[in-house]
Amino acid sequence: MRDLEVTTRPYFKDRTRQHVDINLTHPLDPSKAVRRRVVAPAGMDAVAAVAWGRAEAHKFLRALCQPVDAREQKRGEARSDAQPIRPPTKTLAEYWSVFEASHVAELKFSTQVHYATAWANIRPILGDLRIDEIDEQALAQLRAHMRQERVLSQGYARQTCEAVRVALRHARSEGTLPKGYEVPQIAWPKQRRPKVDVYSRDDLELLIATARNLEERLLFLLLADAALRIGECAGLMWKDIRLDERTMVIRRCVTRGQLQETAKGEDGEVTLSPRLVEALRGYTPRGDFVFVLDGSFSPHSLVRVQKAHVQEGTLGMRVRKAQERAGLPVHGPHRIRHSVLTLLAHKGVSPYALQALARHAQLSTTMKYYVHLKQGALAAQAVAALIAPDTDGNASAPESEGP
């Protein structure tokens, strides 16, 4: 194509993706230059991004070459209530790259990964549909594909369908879909939440006792005493820890090997237990991160990696091996966090205190631990109130102590 230039560079918000710069000459007015800057889909290297950019340039040219009906344009200008001529509605596959660049790219890296994975399931079923054609029946078709053909869980299928609905809401907000467009909904059958086995306090102490060195003990204490996620352990830096104040600030994590400048949940301050303070004081730092990657080579540049953060998968494997050594069911590191929150809920810790420790964005997430576990105790309290005699010898309910 004449007068076309496509260049790429790493996207500043996500260095794993390519920012594509397309420069071309307007086909109807050679004196006018046209420039488009778009983000290539995830997974493309520079070469693939250039090829993708050239294909996008052809789309821009076809749009620029479309003739405009001059008479219709005049009538529209003459009417004060004239509505602009709407371009043809995009298919979901065409719009998804716009959605990724303008919305998904602003989200946390872990959320970006979720949308990329969801799109792999969405595209074969809904990719060729125009976005204004996606209705409840289309979402039901996607649900059936994921549940029956892919045999995926209802929770994951629900998240994937919700990703489509988020894209449609975004299209409506930016004008690609009319304001009156109603985003389709889909009914989901009520599903019984499966019971999750948790480690007891003795199990957690046994796990900590199996630590083969101070580094492992420190890792297990961060999971058991601070309820950190494994990615937050990998992203923990010494500058985030205040031993004199016995606190640490959780403000970054590692997701799929990528360091993120935000926690997996909400950023927040966590109080250190006395034995966690002792372990941190006794551990000799080997770099900026608490857990570092030593003696490794970059597979691309063969440059020695000096004191880089360790991947969360590596720490997770250490935890699984320790669970196996201790003779415990091997559930991975997140089950430790889940067990800690569950044990605290059993002890009657306030849900607000539990939310602060867990750093949940919504109290409703914390209440899944709290209310479910306390139902039996609360029911027993209600029965006791019914049968408790008052001063006249009649059964009466004592005043509530609050939620």
HELIX and SHEET records of a PDB file:
HELIX    1   1 ALA A   46  CYS A   65  1                                  20    
HELIX    2   2 ALA A   70  ALA A   78  1                                   9    
HELIX    3   3 LEU A   92  SER A  102  1                                  11    
HELIX    4   4 VAL A  104  GLU A  106  5                                   3    
HELIX    5   5 PHE A  109  LEU A  126  1                                  18    
HELIX    6   6 ILE A  131  GLU A  133  5                                   3    
HELIX    7   7 GLU A  136  ALA A  144  1                                   9    
HELIX    8   8 HIS A  145  GLU A  149  3                                   5    
HELIX    9   9 GLN A  154  SER A  173  1                                  20    
HELIX   10  10 ARG A  201  ALA A  209  1                                   9    
HELIX   11  11 LEU A  214  ALA A  224  1                                  11    
HELIX   12  12 ILE A  230  ALA A  234  1                                   5    
HELIX   13  13 TRP A  238  ASP A  240  5                                   3    
HELIX   14  14 PRO A  274  GLY A  282  1                                   9    
HELIX   15  15 GLU A  312  ARG A  325  1                                  14    
HELIX   16  16 HIS A  334  HIS A  346  1                                  13    
HELIX   17  17 PRO A  351  ALA A  358  1                                   8    
HELIX   18  18 LEU A  363  ILE A  387  1                                  25    
SHEET    1   A 3 LEU A   4  TYR A  11  0                                        
SHEET    2   A 3 ASP A  14  THR A  25 -1                                        
SHEET    3   A 3 ALA A  33  VAL A  39 -1                                        
SHEET    1   B 3 ILE A 241  ARG A 242  0                                        
SHEET    2   B 3 THR A 247  ILE A 250 -1                                        
SHEET    3   B 3 GLY A 268  THR A 271 -1                                        
SHEET    1   C 2 CYS A 253  THR A 255  0                                        
SHEET    2   C 2 GLN A 258  GLN A 260 -1                                        
SHEET    1   D 2 VAL A 292  LEU A 293  0                                        
SHEET    2   D 2 ALA A 308  HIS A 309 -1                                        
SHEET    1   E 2 SER A 296  PHE A 297  0                                        
SHEET    2   E 2 ARG A 304  VAL A 305 -1                                        
END                                                                             
